[in-house]
Amino acid sequence: MSKPSGHTLPENIFQTVFEKSPGSLLLRADAPHFTILAVSDSYLAVTSTTREAILGKGFSEVFPEDAHIDDSIKAQKIFAMVIETGQKIDIANYRYDIFDPATNSYEEHHWSCSNVPIVDDDHKIAYILNTVVDITAEVKAKETAQENAERLRIAAEVTGLATFELDLRSHNFFYSPRMVEIFGQKPGTVITVNSMRAQMAPEDMDNIVRKSFRQALMTGEHLYDIKIQLPDGQERWIKTQGVIIFDQQHHPLRMLGTVLDITETRRDEIRKNDFIAMASHELKTPLTSLKAYLQLLEKKITKADDAFVNNALVKANNQVNKMSDLVYGFLDLSRMESGKLQIKMQEFDINKLVEDTITEYATANNQALIFKPKGPIMIYADRDRIGQVIGNFLSNAIKYSPKETIIKINSRLSGNNVQVSVTDEGIGIKPKDQEKLFQRFYRVENEQMKHISGFGIGLYLSSEIIQRHKGKIWVESAEGKGSTFFFSLPV
Ligand code: ADP
C-alpha cells in the first residue's frame, strides 16, 4: 500500500523551514570550534552576514567575543555547559554589538537567546540549536522608562514631594520614602492607608478626605489640605493631590498622587489672618463712634435745615456704611478661616427679613427694588447671617447694574426648601467666571470692574454661611443681560 500523497513532505523541507525560522543557528557540538551547520535568513539579517561567509566556520571565528565580557554569558562557555549538563540554557538579556556597514560602526544590540542540546542516534549530544531574538527596542524602552522614573524621583525629592499609588481594588499602597518623613515616622516604618488616617482627626476624615474622594470618583481629581498629628504630638499641615485612573467602563482602578508638607505656608496664612482680624477689630471701634457722631449731627442739622450740610451728611453716612461693610467683611473672613464664625439658629419669617434688608439698601443708582411676597415663610436659621447673604446679593445687584434698571427679589417654597433669588439687568457674568465667583478674593477682571470697588469676599462669605446651613448657593447669568443669584435653605 502506498502512503496518501498529502502526507508526503517535499525533500529539503526541514532545511527550508529552518532557514525561514526566526533567529536560528545550528552548531556541531565539536568544542571548541562549534562549527556552524545551518543558519536561518533572519539570523543572517540581524548579524549582517551571509550564509556563504559563515557556514562550515567555527562560531567564535565568525562572532568573536570581547575578552572582557562576563564568563556567564560567553557563547563558548555556554555551549560547553549545554554539552556538559545536557540541559537547555537560556540567557534572558546580553549585549552584543553588530557591525553596520551602512554607518561603518558598531551598533548597540541586546539579545535574548536559547541554547538547546540535540542528541544523535547514540544519545550523545551532537548539535546545539542556538536561537536568538533581538530585544534592543524593548531594552531601550525600559531604559527610557527607568530614566523617566528616576528623573521624576529626583524632581520629587528636590521639591520635598512624597509620591504614592493606591490600588483601589486590592488597596495595595506604594509610596516614596519621603512619605514616611512627612508623617513623622521613623525611617523604614510601613505606612498604610489606615495608619495615615489614624493621624487625622475623625471629623476631618469625614468632612475633608471622604468628601474629596467622593468628588474625585466623579471628576477624577482628588485635592485637599489637612492637618495631621505627628507621633511626637506636633501638628503638621499637608496638601494631598491625586488623580484617579479609570478603566474603559469608568470603574476606578488606581489613584496616583503627591503629598506636600505645607505647614510653613499655612503658618504664614494664619499670621496674615491674625493680622486681618486684628486690623479690622481695631478699625471697628473708631468707625462705630464716627457713625454715632454722624447720627448725632444728622439729628441736629435736620433742625438747622441746611440743604448742603444735609446732603454732605447723607454722603458721609453712605461712605461710613461702605467702610463698615468692608471692615465687618474682613472680620467675618478671619472668623471663618479660624473656624470661629458662629451660627445662632432661630425661627423667623424670611420674607420679613428680605423686606427689612431691602429698606437698608435704598439705592444710589435709582434702581427699583421689587419684592412681592405672598405671606410669611417661616424658617429656622441664623437671621443675621442670612440677612448678610441677602444684603450681599442686593448690594452686588445694585453695584453691577446700570441706573434706573429693575432689581427683582423673589422668595418661594419648593418642597422642604425655601429659595430666595435676586435678579438684575446688569453687566452679567461669563460662564468661566461663574464657577469661581464663590471663591475667596475672586473678582471678575474686565474694564467695567475697574471702576467698581470691592474685595471679592462677599460671595465667598455668603457661600460659607449657606453651606453651614446645609443649603445651596448658585448663579445664573448671561453676559451683558443680567444675573440671578440664588440660595436655598432647608425650612
Ligand atoms: P465684590 O463685589 O466685593 O468684589 P463679591 O464676592 O460680592 O465681591 O463678588 C465677587 C465678584 O462677583 C464681583 O467682583 C463681581 O465680579 C461678580 N459679581 C457679583 N455679583 C454680581 C452681579 N450681580 N452682576 C455681575 N457680577 C457680579
Residues whose N, C-alpha, C, O or C-beta is under 5 A from the ligand:
A	BS01	ADP	N396 A397 Y400 G426 G428 I429 L437 Y442 R443 V444 S453 G454 F455 G456 I457 G458 L459 Y460 S483
